[in-house]
């Protein structure tokens, strides 16, 4: 298991995430740019049908998690424990379907199971629901992938089953597609670099 980075390094990573991206065309903000309401993933709808209480929530005001050393240790502990505790298997191998969102009740699961378990444990730890957001991305190979976004006062940090290190969203190398709304987990919104305003050349 990798050692936990102290908050000082987290702040350094956050500053780096706000610097000019690899394209050199714009600065990447600490929080993922958001857009319009997006379609709700079929996997979430199916999960809600099987776990009725999962989606019976009331609308809440958006809240960013106040980052401190206690929270950072908690995030790392849950991220690393979940990554090591679940055996990775595809939905096809596990349930015989291409895609299914479910909890790792038998200790096995794909990226959806990892993200759901982390969300559950963080909610049970008392963190605000509005800051713990299921997020769909395309990974470095262009494949669909699920991660968990933690929206904090220092930016958006990503909990990922592919790496133990918690990274700012802008340092993952992923293409961000959509995530849950902070106000209502049953509403999903568009996110990602493509939603940033274009900067005009000064030449």
C-alpha positions in Angstrom: 0.0 0.0 0.0 1.3 3.4 -0.9 2.0 5.9 1.8 -0.4 8.8 2.3 0.7 12.1 1.0 0.5 14.9 3.5 -1.8 17.9 2.9 1.2 20.1 1.9 1.8 17.9 -1.2 -2.0 18.0 -1.9 -1.8 21.8 -1.9 1.2 21.6 -4.3 -0.7 19.2 -6.6 -3.7 21.6 -6.6 -1.5 24.5 -7.5 -0.1 22.4 -10.4 -3.6 21.5 -11.5 -4.4 25.2 -12.0 -1.4 25.8 -14.2 -1.4 25.8 -18.0 -2.4 22.4 -19.4 -0.3 20.3 -21.8 -2.0 22.0 -24.7 -0.8 25.4 -23.5 -4.1 27.0 -24.6 -5.6 27.7 -21.2 -5.3 27.3 -17.5 -7.2 24.4 -15.9 -9.2 25.5 -12.9 -9.2 23.6 -9.6 -12.8 22.6 -10.0 -14.0 20.6 -13.0 -15.9 22.9 -15.5 -19.7 22.1 -15.5 -22.3 22.5 -18.2 -25.9 21.6 -18.8 -28.0 18.8 -17.4 -27.0 15.5 -18.9 -28.8 12.2 -19.4 -29.0 10.0 -16.3 -26.8 6.8 -16.8 -28.8 3.6 -17.2 -26.6 2.0 -14.6 -27.7 4.5 -12.0 -31.4 4.1 -12.9 -31.1 0.3 -12.6 -29.3 0.7 -9.3 -32.1 2.8 -7.9 -34.7 0.2 -8.9 -32.8 -2.5 -7.0 -31.8 -0.3 -4.1 -34.9 1.8 -3.5 -33.5 4.0 -0.7 -30.4 4.8 -2.7 -32.2 7.4 -4.7 -34.8 8.6 -2.2 -33.1 11.8 -1.3 -34.1 15.4 -1.0 -32.5 18.3 -2.8 -29.8 20.0 -0.8 -27.7 23.1 -1.3 -24.3 22.6 -2.9 -21.5 22.2 -0.4 -17.8 21.9 -0.9 -15.9 19.8 1.6 -13.5 21.8 3.8 -10.2 20.1 3.2 -8.0 19.5 6.3 -5.5 16.8 7.4 -8.2 14.7 9.0 -10.3 14.6 5.8 -7.2 13.9 3.7 -6.2 10.9 5.8 -9.8 9.6 5.7 -10.0 9.9 1.9 -6.7 8.1 1.5 -7.6 5.4 3.9 -10.9 4.6 2.3 -9.5 4.9 -1.2 -6.6 2.6 -0.6 -8.6 0.1 1.5 -11.3 -0.3 -1.1 -8.8 -0.6 -3.9 -7.1 -3.5 -2.1 -10.2 -5.2 -0.7 -12.2 -5.7 -4.0 -11.2 -8.2 -6.6 -11.4 -6.6 -10.0 -13.7 -8.4 -12.5 -15.7 -7.1 -15.4 -19.5 -6.9 -15.4 -19.6 -9.6 -18.0 -17.5 -12.0 -16.0 -19.4 -11.1 -12.8 -23.0 -10.8 -13.8 -23.0 -11.8 -17.5 -24.0 -8.4 -18.7 -21.9 -5.6 -20.4 -22.6 -3.0 -17.7 -24.1 -3.2 -14.2 -23.7 -0.9 -11.3 -23.7 -2.7 -8.0 -22.0 -3.0 -4.6 -19.2 -5.6 -4.2 -21.4 -7.8 -2.0 -19.2 -10.8 -2.8 -15.9 -8.9 -2.7 -15.7 -8.5 -6.5 -16.6 -5.8 -8.9 -15.6 -3.4 -11.7 -14.9 0.4 -11.5 -18.6 1.1 -10.7 -18.4 -1.1 -7.7 -15.3 0.5 -6.4 -16.8 4.0 -6.7 -20.1 3.0 -5.2 -18.3 1.4 -2.2 -16.1 4.4 -1.6 -19.2 6.7 -1.8 -21.0 4.5 0.7 -18.1 4.5 3.2 -17.5 8.2 2.9 -21.2 8.9 3.5 -21.1 6.6 6.6 -18.1 8.6 7.8 -20.2 11.7 7.9 -18.9 13.6 4.9 -21.6 15.7 3.0 -23.4 13.9 0.2 -23.1 17.0 -2.0 -19.3 16.7 -2.1 -19.2 13.0 -3.1 -20.0 12.6 -6.7 -20.1 9.5 -9.0 -18.3 10.6 -12.2 -18.1 9.1 -15.7 -14.9 9.6 -17.7 -12.9 8.1 -20.6 -9.6 6.8 -19.4 -6.2 7.2 -21.2 -7.1 4.5 -23.6 -10.5 6.0 -24.4 -12.5 3.4 -22.5 -15.4 4.3 -20.3 -14.5 4.4 -16.7 -16.1 5.4 -13.3 -14.4 7.4 -10.6 -15.5 9.3 -7.6 -15.1 13.1 -7.4 -14.6 14.7 -4.1 -15.4 18.4 -4.4 -13.5 20.4 -1.9 -12.6 24.0 -1.0 -9.2 23.3 -2.7 -10.6 21.8 -5.9 -11.9 18.5 -7.2 -10.0 15.4 -6.2 -10.4 12.0 -7.8 -10.6 8.6 -6.1 -9.8 5.9 -8.7 -9.5 2.2 -8.5 -6.7 2.2 -11.1 -4.3 4.2 -8.8 -4.0 4.5 -5.0 -2.9 8.1 -5.2 -5.6 10.7 -5.0 -5.1 13.2 -7.8 -6.6 16.6 -8.8 -9.1 16.1 -11.7 -6.7 17.9 -14.1 -3.8 15.5 -13.4 -5.6 12.3 -14.2 -5.2 12.4 -18.0 -8.9 11.5 -18.3 -11.6 13.0 -20.5 -14.4 14.0 -18.2 -18.0 13.3 -19.4 -20.6 13.8 -16.7 -21.2 13.5 -12.9 -23.9 13.7 -10.3 -25.2 17.2 -9.4 -24.2 18.4 -6.0 -27.8 19.3 -5.2 -29.4 16.1 -6.3 -27.6 12.8 -7.0 -30.4 11.8 -9.4 -29.5 14.7 -11.7 -26.4 14.4 -13.8 -24.5 17.3 -15.4 -22.0 17.7 -18.2 -18.4 18.3 -17.1 -14.9 18.6 -18.6 -12.4 20.8 -20.5 -14.7 21.2 -23.5 -16.9 23.4 -21.3 -14.2 26.0 -20.5 -14.5 29.3 -22.3 -12.2 29.7 -25.2 -9.4 32.2 -24.8 -8.7 34.5 -27.8 -5.2 35.1 -29.0 -3.5 38.3 -28.0 -1.5 38.4 -31.2 
